[in-house]
Amino acid sequence: MGLFSDKSCRIDLAYNVELNYVFNAACRAAQLCGYKIENCDNYNYMIYLSKGMSMLTWGEQVTVAMGVIPDGRTGVSIVSQPKLGTEFGARKQNQKNVELLASMLNQLLYPPNTQGMGY
């Protein structure tokens, strides 16, 4: 791996929840996690997010893509890329941000008081 190797972070999720509901929850989760929504494409079920500069990175760009997967569930892929491709510490921070976004989406889709109730 060279200096400009792939620094993206990715998490894939699947939910037993209707696609439009997951899309709306993902938009809300992004806002709650401090992301700026650059574009919501509800025709292709894509959300484009960004996060500004911090002490550790120059910021990140996140794409949330979703669709119905072969088993009938709603699949969600969250991919984060650093805004500046030469950042050394960005991957670890961006991975934490992606995990936080996934966790917030899980909480919105399956609130603690409904866990195990089939929602």
Backbone as a printed PyTorch tensor [residue, N CA C, xyz], in Angstrom:
tensor([[[  0.8370,  -1.1770,   0.0000],
         [  0.0000,   0.0000,   0.0000],
         [  0.8810,   1.2390,   0.0000]],

        [[  0.5150,   2.1670,  -0.8400],
         [  1.2830,   3.3850,  -0.9700],
         [  0.7160,   4.5140,  -0.1370]],

        [[  1.2930,   5.6730,  -0.3350],
         [  0.8950,   6.8670,   0.3970],
         [ -0.5760,   7.2090,   0.1640]],

        [[ -1.0730,   6.9960,  -1.0510],
         [ -2.4400,   7.3630,  -1.3860],
         [ -3.3590,   6.1510,  -1.4490]],

        [[ -3.1510,   5.1770,  -0.5690],
         [ -3.9940,   3.9830,  -0.5560],
         [ -5.4050,   4.3480,  -0.1090]],

        [[ -6.3270,   3.4450,  -0.3400],
         [ -7.7310,   3.6650,  -0.0210],
         [ -7.9070,   3.9070,   1.4720]],

        [[ -8.4790,   5.0510,   1.8290],
         [ -8.6980,   5.4050,   3.2250],
         [-10.1830,   5.4290,   3.5570]],

        [[-10.9880,   4.7720,   2.7460],
         [-12.4240,   4.7870,   2.9790],
         [-12.7970,   3.8360,   4.1100]],

        [[-13.9340,   4.1100,   4.7140],
         [-14.5090,   3.2710,   5.7660],
         [-15.9010,   2.8710,   5.2830]],

        [[-16.2890,   1.6290,   5.5430],
         [-17.5810,   1.1470,   5.0620],
         [-18.2320,   0.2400,   6.0940]],

        [[-19.5500,   0.4100,   6.2170],
         [-20.3660,  -0.4740,   7.0410],
         [-21.5930,  -0.8440,   6.2100]],

        [[-21.9120,  -2.1250,   6.1830],
         [-23.1070,  -2.6150,   5.4960],
         [-24.0840,  -3.1430,   6.5440]],

        [[-25.3480,  -2.7550,   6.4080],
         [-26.3890,  -3.1230,   7.3610],
         [-27.5980,  -3.6690,   6.6130]],

        [[-28.4450,  -4.3900,   7.2900],
         [-29.7010,  -4.8700,   6.7060],
         [-30.7980,  -4.7850,   7.7670]],

        [[-31.9850,  -4.3560,   7.3300],
         [-33.0970,  -4.1530,   8.2490],
         [-34.3670,  -4.7980,   7.7150]],

        [[-35.1970,  -5.2820,   8.6170],
         [-36.5290,  -5.7830,   8.2840],
         [-37.5220,  -4.6330,   8.3950]],

        [[-37.2040,  -3.5440,   7.7210],
         [-38.0070,  -2.3270,   7.7680],
         [-38.1490,  -1.8240,   6.3340]],

        [[-39.2920,  -1.2370,   6.0070],
         [-39.5870,  -0.7490,   4.6660],
         [-38.5720,   0.3090,   4.2330]],

        [[-38.2060,   0.3000,   2.9510],
         [-37.1450,   1.1310,   2.3940],
         [-37.3420,   2.6230,   2.6440]],

        [[-38.5250,   3.1580,   2.4060],
         [-38.7540,   4.5920,   2.6080],
         [-38.5980,   4.9910,   4.0760]],

        [[-39.0160,   4.1250,   4.9720],
         [-38.8700,   4.3940,   6.3960],
         [-37.3880,   4.4400,   6.7790]],

        [[-36.6080,   3.5110,   6.2410],
         [-35.1660,   3.4940,   6.5130],
         [-34.5150,   4.7420,   5.9450]],

        [[-34.9090,   5.1460,   4.7430],
         [-34.3560,   6.3500,   4.1170],
         [-34.5900,   7.5730,   4.9980]],

        [[-35.8190,   7.7540,   5.4590],
         [-36.1310,   8.9030,   6.3250],
         [-35.3710,   8.8300,   7.6460]],

        [[-35.2500,   7.6410,   8.2080],
         [-34.5010,   7.4800,   9.4630],
         [-33.0190,   7.7870,   9.2500]],

        [[-32.4670,   7.4100,   8.1030],
         [-31.0570,   7.6920,   7.8220],
         [-30.8070,   9.1850,   7.7110]],

        [[-31.7330,   9.9130,   7.1070],
         [-31.6050,  11.3810,   7.0350],
         [-31.6160,  11.9820,   8.4350]],

        [[-32.5110,  11.5060,   9.2610],
         [-32.6080,  12.0140,  10.6480],
         [-31.3630,  11.6430,  11.4430]],

        [[-30.8830,  10.4160,  11.2960],
         [-29.6750,   9.9760,  12.0060],
         [-28.4760,  10.8370,  11.6210]],

        [[-28.3670,  11.1570,  10.3460],
         [-27.2520,  11.9910,   9.8810],
         [-27.2770,  13.3650,  10.5520]],

        [[-28.4560,  13.9570,  10.6340],
         [-28.5830,  15.2550,  11.2900],
         [-28.2160,  15.1670,  12.7640]],

        [[-28.6810,  14.1180,  13.4300],
         [-28.3920,  13.9560,  14.8510],
         [-26.9020,  13.7290,  15.1160]],

        [[-26.1860,  13.1850,  14.1260],
         [-24.7480,  12.9280,  14.2650],
         [-23.8950,  14.1090,  13.8040]],

        [[-24.5190,  15.2030,  13.4190],
         [-23.7740,  16.4050,  13.0590],
         [-23.3160,  16.4860,  11.6170]],

        [[-23.8660,  15.6520,  10.7540],
         [-23.5130,  15.7190,   9.3350],
         [-24.3510,  16.7800,   8.6450]],

        [[-23.7700,  17.4000,   7.6340],
         [-24.5060,  18.3010,   6.7570],
         [-25.0150,  17.4600,   5.5940]],

        [[-26.3030,  17.5240,   5.3350],
         [-26.8720,  16.7910,   4.2040],
         [-26.6540,  17.6300,   2.9490]],

        [[-25.8070,  17.1280,   2.0610],
         [-25.5110,  17.8160,   0.8110],
         [-26.6030,  17.5540,  -0.2200]],

        [[-27.1140,  16.3150,  -0.2520],
         [-28.1460,  15.9550,  -1.2180],
         [-28.8620,  14.6930,  -0.7450]],

        [[-30.1730,  14.6960,  -0.8560],
         [-30.9930,  13.5090,  -0.5890],
         [-31.6650,  13.1310,  -1.9010]],

        [[-31.2770,  12.0130,  -2.4580],
         [-31.8460,  11.5250,  -3.7090],
         [-32.8290,  10.4050,  -3.3620]],

        [[-34.0970,  10.7760,  -3.1330],
         [-35.0710,   9.7710,  -2.7120],
         [-35.5770,   8.9290,  -3.8720]],

        [[-35.1800,   9.2290,  -5.1060],
         [-35.5090,   8.3810,  -6.2480],
         [-34.5650,   7.1740,  -6.2930]],

        [[-33.2720,   7.4170,  -6.0440],
         [-32.2600,   6.3480,  -6.0480],
         [-31.8690,   5.8940,  -4.6430]],

        [[-32.4980,   6.4590,  -3.6290],
         [-32.2320,   6.1220,  -2.2260],
         [-30.7490,   6.3010,  -1.8850]],

        [[-30.2330,   7.4970,  -2.1680],
         [-28.8520,   7.8620,  -1.8640],
         [-28.8730,   9.1520,  -1.0430]],

        [[-28.0120,   9.2010,  -0.0480],
         [-27.8650,  10.4080,   0.7650],
         [-26.3910,  10.7710,   0.7510]],

        [[-26.1050,  12.0270,   0.4380],
         [-24.7240,  12.5160,   0.3840],
         [-24.5270,  13.4820,   1.5460]],

        [[-23.5510,  13.1640,   2.3880],
         [-23.3010,  13.9230,   3.6090],
         [-21.8750,  14.4580,   3.6300]],

        [[-21.6610,  15.4510,   4.4630],
         [-20.2960,  15.9240,   4.6900],
         [-20.1610,  16.3450,   6.1410]],

        [[-18.9280,  16.3250,   6.5890],
         [-18.6010,  16.7710,   7.9370],
         [-17.3790,  17.6520,   7.8080]],

        [[-17.3610,  18.7290,   8.5270],
         [-16.2800,  19.6950,   8.4200],
         [-15.0060,  19.2620,   9.1200]],

        [[-14.0510,  20.1350,   9.0660],
         [-12.7340,  19.9100,   9.6340],
         [-12.8220,  19.7590,  11.1600]],

        [[-11.9480,  18.9020,  11.6910],
         [-11.8480,  18.7340,  13.1410],
         [-10.3830,  18.7740,  13.5150]],

        [[-10.0930,  18.5100,  14.7760],
         [ -8.7000,  18.4890,  15.2300],
         [ -7.8970,  17.3830,  14.5510]],

        [[ -8.5730,  16.3060,  14.1220],
         [ -7.8780,  15.1480,  13.5700],
         [ -7.9370,  15.0370,  12.0530]],

        [[ -8.9280,  15.6670,  11.4020],
         [ -9.0710,  15.4970,   9.9560],
         [ -9.4560,  16.8100,   9.2850]],

        [[ -9.3830,  16.7990,   7.9600],
         [ -9.8280,  17.9270,   7.1470],
         [-11.3030,  17.7670,   6.7810]],

        [[-11.9470,  16.7850,   7.3400],
         [-13.3610,  16.5490,   7.0680],
         [-13.5570,  15.2690,   6.2830]],

        [[-14.8090,  14.9390,   6.0820],
         [-15.1170,  13.7050,   5.3680],
         [-16.3670,  13.8800,   4.5290]],

        [[-16.4760,  13.0250,   3.5210],
         [-17.6680,  12.9440,   2.6900],
         [-18.2220,  11.5410,   2.8480]],

        [[-19.5130,  11.4530,   3.0920],
         [-20.1550,  10.1650,   3.3570],
         [-21.2900,   9.9610,   2.3610]],

        [[-21.3620,   8.7510,   1.8410],
         [-22.4690,   8.3610,   0.9740],
         [-23.2300,   7.2260,   1.6650]],

        [[-24.5320,   7.3880,   1.7710],
         [-25.3990,   6.3570,   2.3240],
         [-26.2810,   5.8740,   1.1700]],

        [[-26.1000,   4.6180,   0.7970],
         [-26.8680,   4.0310,  -0.3030],
         [-27.7340,   2.9080,   0.2470]],

        [[-28.9460,   2.8040,  -0.2530],
         [-29.8250,   1.7480,   0.2400],
         [-30.7180,   1.2200,  -0.8620]],

        [[-31.2010,   0.0110,  -0.6310],
         [-32.0900,  -0.6340,  -1.5760],
         [-32.5540,  -1.9570,  -0.9930]],

        [[-33.4520,  -2.6080,  -1.6990],
         [-33.9630,  -3.9000,  -1.2500],
         [-32.9770,  -4.9740,  -1.7010]],

        [[-32.5190,  -5.7910,  -0.7650],
         [-31.5740,  -6.8540,  -1.0730],
         [-32.3470,  -8.1360,  -1.3920]],

        [[-31.6940,  -9.1420,  -1.9890],
         [-32.4090, -10.3440,  -2.4590],
         [-33.2980, -11.0430,  -1.4240]],

        [[-32.9460, -10.9790,  -0.1490],
         [-33.7810, -11.6560,   0.8490],
         [-34.9860, -10.8220,   1.2930]],

        [[-35.1840,  -9.6470,   0.6550],
         [-36.3460,  -8.8210,   0.9390],
         [-36.1250,  -7.7430,   1.9830]],

        [[-34.9940,  -7.7900,   2.6730],
         [-34.7090,  -6.7550,   3.6670],
         [-34.1810,  -5.4980,   2.9740]],

        [[-34.1170,  -4.4030,   3.7240],
         [-33.5430,  -3.1650,   3.2270],
         [-32.0650,  -3.1430,   3.5650]],

        [[-31.2310,  -3.0760,   2.5470],
         [-29.7870,  -3.0110,   2.7390],
         [-29.3140,  -1.5700,   2.7460]],

        [[-28.3730,  -1.2700,   3.6230],
         [-27.8110,   0.0750,   3.7450],
         [-26.2960,  -0.0350,   3.7460]],

        [[-25.6440,   0.7550,   2.8900],
         [-24.1850,   0.8490,   2.8840],
         [-23.7970,   2.2760,   3.2150]],

        [[-22.9330,   2.4280,   4.2040],
         [-22.4280,   3.7350,   4.5970],
         [-20.9390,   3.7470,   4.2800]],

        [[-20.5150,   4.6700,   3.4090],
         [-19.1180,   4.7580,   2.9980],
         [-18.6160,   6.1700,   3.2670]],

        [[-17.4870,   6.2630,   3.9700],
         [-16.8740,   7.5420,   4.2960],
         [-15.5210,   7.6530,   3.6070]],

        [[-15.2590,   8.8270,   3.0410],
         [-13.9710,   9.1380,   2.4250],
         [-13.4660,  10.4470,   3.0270]],

        [[-12.1880,  10.5400,   3.3240],
         [-11.6600,  11.8310,   3.7800],
         [-11.7070,  12.8420,   2.6420]],

        [[-11.9340,  14.1100,   2.9800],
         [-11.9720,  15.1520,   1.9540],
         [-10.6110,  15.3360,   1.3040]],

        [[ -9.5700,  15.1740,   2.0820],
         [ -8.2090,  15.2950,   1.5730],
         [ -7.5880,  13.9090,   1.5940]],

        [[ -7.2340,  13.3730,   0.4610],
         [ -6.7870,  11.9900,   0.3490],
         [ -5.4740,  11.6570,   1.0170]],

        [[ -4.7330,  12.6430,   1.4900],
         [ -3.4200,  12.3690,   2.0770],
         [ -3.4220,  12.3530,   3.5950]],

        [[ -4.5740,  12.3450,   4.2060],
         [ -4.6530,  12.3790,   5.6650],
         [ -4.2650,  11.0330,   6.2660]],

        [[ -3.3770,  11.0640,   7.2450],
         [ -2.9230,   9.8280,   7.8750],
         [ -3.8540,   9.3740,   8.9950]],

        [[ -4.3770,  10.2880,   9.7860],
         [ -5.2120,   9.9250,  10.9300],
         [ -6.6910,   9.8960,  10.6440]],

        [[ -7.0800,  10.1800,   9.4120],
         [ -8.5010,  10.3180,   9.0860],
         [ -9.2650,   9.0100,   9.2030]],

        [[ -8.6730,   7.9020,   8.8020],
         [ -9.4170,   6.6420,   8.7420],
         [ -9.9950,   6.2550,  10.0990]],

        [[ -9.2120,   6.3720,  11.1450],
         [ -9.6850,   5.9800,  12.4770],
         [-10.8440,   6.8780,  12.9250]],

        [[-10.7050,   8.1800,  12.7310],
         [-11.7660,   9.1060,  13.1300],
         [-13.0070,   8.9070,  12.2700]],

        [[-12.8230,   8.7410,  10.9690],
         [-13.9630,   8.5500,  10.0860],
         [-14.6780,   7.2360,  10.3820]],

        [[-13.9300,   6.1920,  10.7580],
         [-14.5420,   4.9130,  11.1300],
         [-15.4330,   5.1030,  12.3610]],

        [[-14.9630,   5.8820,  13.3250],
         [-15.7810,   6.1630,  14.5120],
         [-17.0580,   6.9010,  14.1210]],

        [[-16.9360,   7.8610,  13.2060],
         [-18.1040,   8.6180,  12.7620],
         [-19.1170,   7.7250,  12.0530]],

        [[-18.6380,   6.8190,  11.2110],
         [-19.5210,   5.8970,  10.4960],
         [-20.1990,   4.9540,  11.4850]],

        [[-19.4600,   4.4650,  12.4610],
         [-20.0500,   3.5920,  13.4750],
         [-21.1040,   4.3310,  14.2920]],

        [[-20.8580,   5.6020,  14.6010],
         [-21.8430,   6.4090,  15.3220],
         [-23.1010,   6.5960,  14.4810]],

        [[-22.9370,   6.8570,  13.1870],
         [-24.0870,   7.0050,  12.2960],
         [-24.8840,   5.7080,  12.2230]],

        [[-24.2070,   4.5770,  12.1070],
         [-24.8940,   3.2730,  12.0790],
         [-25.6250,   3.0160,  13.3860]],

        [[-24.9980,   3.3480,  14.4970],
         [-25.6190,   3.1580,  15.8060],
         [-26.8690,   4.0260,  15.9560]],

        [[-26.7860,   5.2740,  15.4990],
         [-27.9360,   6.1740,  15.5870],
         [-29.0750,   5.6640,  14.6960]],

        [[-28.7520,   5.1590,  13.5200],
         [-29.7720,   4.5920,  12.6400],
         [-30.4370,   3.3890,  13.3000]],

        [[-29.6390,   2.5380,  13.9230],
         [-30.1890,   1.3830,  14.6550],
         [-31.1470,   1.8320,  15.7520]],

        [[-30.7640,   2.8750,  16.4850],
         [-31.6080,   3.3630,  17.5700],
         [-32.9250,   3.9350,  17.0590]],

        [[-32.8670,   4.6240,  15.9080],
         [-34.0940,   5.2010,  15.3490],
         [-35.0170,   4.1220,  14.7910]],

        [[-34.4350,   3.0910,  14.2010],
         [-35.2520,   2.0330,  13.6160],
         [-35.7520,   1.0300,  14.6460]],

        [[-34.9600,   0.7900,  15.6690],
         [-35.3130,  -0.1740,  16.7150],
         [-35.1140,   0.4790,  18.0800]],

        [[-36.0290,   1.3760,  18.4620],
         [-35.9020,   2.0190,  19.7790],
         [-35.8400,   0.9810,  20.8880]],

        [[-35.1340,   1.2790,  21.9790],
         [-34.9540,   0.2950,  23.0570],
         [-36.2550,  -0.3090,  23.5800]],

        [[-37.3340,   0.4530,  23.6210],
         [-38.5830,  -0.0830,  24.1800],
         [-39.3320,  -0.9790,  23.1980]],

        [[-38.8440,  -1.1150,  21.9450],
         [-39.5170,  -1.9870,  20.9790],
         [-38.6380,  -3.1520,  20.5470]],

        [[-37.4560,  -3.3050,  21.1120],
         [-36.5630,  -4.3820,  20.7340],
         [-37.2560,  -5.7190,  20.9390]],

        [[-37.1460,  -6.5790,  19.9560],
         [-37.7080,  -7.9120,  20.0610],
         [-39.2100,  -7.9760,  19.8120]],

        [[-39.8270,  -6.8660,  19.3930],
         [-41.2670,  -6.8630,  19.1780],
         [-41.6190,  -6.9710,  17.6930]],

        [[-40.5910,  -7.1560,  16.8360],
         [-40.8560,  -7.3390,  15.4210],
         [-41.0420,  -6.0690,  14.6260]],

        [[-40.7130,  -4.9190,  15.1780],
         [-40.8630,  -3.6580,  14.4500],
         [-39.7200,  -3.4550,  13.5050]]])
